[in-house]
Amino acid sequence: MRLALAMVLAAAPAMADPLGLVDYDALIDANMDRAREAWGGNRVITFEDGTEVIFSANGIIRTREASDRYSIGCLALTLAQISAVARTCPGVVGPGDADHVDTAIGAMIPVYANSIRPEPADPEEVGRRFEELVQRVRASEEFSCLLSPQFYDALGTLTAPGARSRVEDWLTPPRLPVDEPCY
């Protein structure tokens, strides 16, 4: 699934966690003994779930999915953009397709909540933050109903036969909701 997310990324509260729920200072402090030196003075903490937190002495944080799994944060960004389009651009997302997208959102929210570290988040809070992200996307100056082929590719991936099991695969196992890579 490939989707141009420039407008979403500009509207996101934190590049590493699109919903802004991860306390990275606490996460880094709790796992500092696992940090290893990396390039340019950066340090990296690699978690068992295949995610990495990359940070520097000046506090810049970047995260990524180091395994071959689809990043949960990217899925949240993609679903937020599709939801914003569905609510704003008449006829782009049909009712049946909207049901598939809503099902994917419903599957993503509890996994996202359980993936927050150092302690899980309340699923209701995740849902509220997701809705805030959708509204930020809609309010973004870059938002438009003139959509790229990548948007339609992402929508097709989420609504094609087998989409439910594909989303479940993307969400398994629960892991830190990083936003890279985002295809």
C-alpha positions in Angstrom: 0.0 0.0 0.0 1.5 3.3 -1.1 0.1 6.6 -0.1 1.5 10.2 -0.3 1.1 11.3 3.3 2.8 14.8 3.2 -0.3 16.5 4.3 -0.9 14.0 7.1 2.7 14.1 8.3 2.6 17.9 8.5 -0.5 17.6 10.6 0.7 14.8 12.9 1.5 15.6 16.5 4.7 13.6 16.6 6.5 12.0 13.7 7.3 8.9 15.7 3.8 8.3 17.0 1.0 9.8 14.9 -1.4 9.9 17.9 1.1 11.4 20.3 0.6 8.8 23.0 4.1 7.3 23.5 6.1 9.0 26.3 9.4 8.7 24.6 11.4 10.1 27.4 10.1 7.4 29.8 10.5 4.7 27.1 14.1 5.7 26.5 14.9 6.1 30.2 13.4 2.6 31.0 15.4 1.0 28.2 18.7 3.0 28.3 20.6 -0.1 29.3 19.7 -1.6 25.9 20.8 1.4 23.8 23.6 0.9 21.5 25.8 3.4 19.7 24.8 4.2 16.1 25.9 6.6 13.4 26.6 10.2 14.0 26.4 10.1 17.8 22.9 8.6 17.7 21.8 5.7 19.9 19.4 3.0 19.0 17.1 0.8 21.2 15.8 -2.2 19.4 12.8 -3.9 20.9 11.9 -7.6 20.6 8.9 -6.7 18.5 11.1 -5.4 15.7 10.7 -1.7 16.3 13.6 0.7 16.9 13.8 4.1 18.7 16.7 6.2 17.4 17.6 9.2 19.4 20.4 11.8 19.8 21.8 13.7 22.7 19.8 16.8 21.6 16.6 14.9 22.0 15.7 14.2 18.3 13.7 11.0 18.2 12.9 8.8 15.2 11.3 5.4 15.1 11.0 2.7 12.6 9.8 -0.8 12.0 13.0 -2.7 11.5 11.2 -6.0 10.6 9.4 -6.6 7.3 6.1 -5.8 8.9 3.8 -2.8 8.0 4.2 -0.1 10.6 1.2 0.4 12.8 1.7 4.2 12.9 1.7 4.3 9.1 -1.6 2.4 9.1 -3.1 4.9 11.5 -1.9 7.8 9.2 -3.3 6.1 6.1 -6.7 5.4 7.8 -6.9 9.0 9.0 -6.3 10.3 5.6 -8.9 8.0 4.0 -11.4 8.9 6.8 -10.8 12.6 6.2 -11.4 12.1 2.4 -14.5 10.0 3.0 -16.1 12.7 5.2 -15.2 15.6 3.0 -15.2 14.5 -0.6 -18.6 13.2 -1.7 -18.6 10.0 -3.7 -14.9 9.1 -3.4 -15.4 6.4 -0.8 -18.5 4.5 -1.3 -20.6 3.1 1.6 -19.3 -0.5 1.3 -15.7 0.8 1.1 -16.3 3.0 4.1 -17.5 -0.1 6.1 -14.1 -1.8 5.3 -12.2 1.3 6.4 -14.3 1.5 9.6 -13.5 -2.2 10.3 -9.8 -1.6 9.8 -10.0 1.4 12.2 -11.9 -0.7 14.7 -9.2 -3.4 14.5 -6.3 -0.9 14.7 -7.5 1.1 17.8 -7.2 -1.6 20.5 -3.9 -2.9 19.0 -2.5 0.7 19.0 -3.7 1.1 22.6 -2.0 -2.1 23.8 1.2 -1.2 21.9 1.8 2.0 23.8 4.8 1.8 26.2 5.8 1.9 28.9 2.1 1.3 29.8 -0.9 0.6 27.5 -3.3 3.4 26.6 -7.0 3.5 27.1 -8.6 2.5 23.8 -11.1 5.4 24.2 -8.2 7.8 24.3 -6.7 6.2 21.2 -10.1 6.6 19.4 -10.3 10.3 20.5 -6.7 11.0 19.4 -7.4 9.2 16.1 -10.5 11.4 15.5 -8.3 14.5 16.3 -5.8 13.4 13.7 -8.6 13.0 11.1 -9.8 16.5 11.9 -6.2 17.9 11.6 -5.9 16.2 8.2 -9.2 17.8 7.1 -8.2 21.2 8.3 -4.8 21.1 6.8 -4.0 23.6 4.1 -2.7 20.8 1.9 -5.9 18.8 2.1 -7.7 18.4 -1.3 -10.2 16.2 -2.9 -7.9 16.0 -5.9 -6.5 12.6 -5.0 -3.4 10.8 -6.2 -3.3 7.3 -7.7 -1.5 6.3 -4.5 -4.7 7.2 -2.5 -6.8 5.0 -4.7 -4.2 2.2 -4.4 -4.4 2.4 -0.6 -8.1 2.5 -0.6 -8.2 -0.5 -2.9 -5.9 -2.4 -0.6 -8.1 -1.7 2.4 -11.3 -2.7 0.6 -10.3 -5.6 -1.7 -11.3 -9.2 -0.9 -9.1 -10.4 2.0 -8.6 -6.9 3.4 -9.7 -7.9 6.9 -7.1 -10.6 7.2 -4.5 -8.4 5.6 -5.1 -5.7 8.3 -5.0 -8.3 11.0 -1.6 -9.5 9.7 -0.3 -5.9 9.7 -1.4 -5.5 13.3 0.2 -8.8 14.5 2.0 -8.9 16.8 1.1 -5.7 18.7 4.2 -3.5 18.7 5.3 0.1 19.2 3.1 2.2 16.8 6.0 3.7 14.7 5.3 5.5 11.5 8.2 4.4 9.3 8.4 3.0 6.8 5.2 4.3 5.4 4.6 3.1 1.8 
